[in-house]
Amino acid sequence: MVVFTSGNLIIVEGNNPDEWLPALPWQGENFIKAINLGSMKSMGIPNPITLTEPFTNGDFQYQFKIINDWNPCYIINMTTGKVREIKYLPLFKTKDNSGQIVSDNTISQIRKM
């Protein structure tokens, strides 16, 4: 069983069409550093393309390519030339400040639909 708490879910494009896999720990750690979450980088004109400094994991060298400061993002295996899209999804509880209470009447209207 996998349990997620607040933070970011990072997924990486797999080998098959429409396949997305959880980022490996080293992919996630390096990606969080590269994307620089929480920064004010979009306050001006976004950088069209950011290529990070290459880094090594095992026998392979990688770098991230980030378009328009935030996305789309790619992890590039510089040793093999393989490029995979990488996505990040923030996970947090949505705060509902509407103050609306769902009544039994509202629920019954939903059931009729």
Protein Blocks (a to p, Z undefined) as FASTA:
>chain_A
ZZddeddddddddfbehiacdddfklmmmmmmmnogoiaklmmccdfbacdddddehjbc
cddddeehlaccddddfknopacddddddddddddfkopacdfklmmmmmmZZ
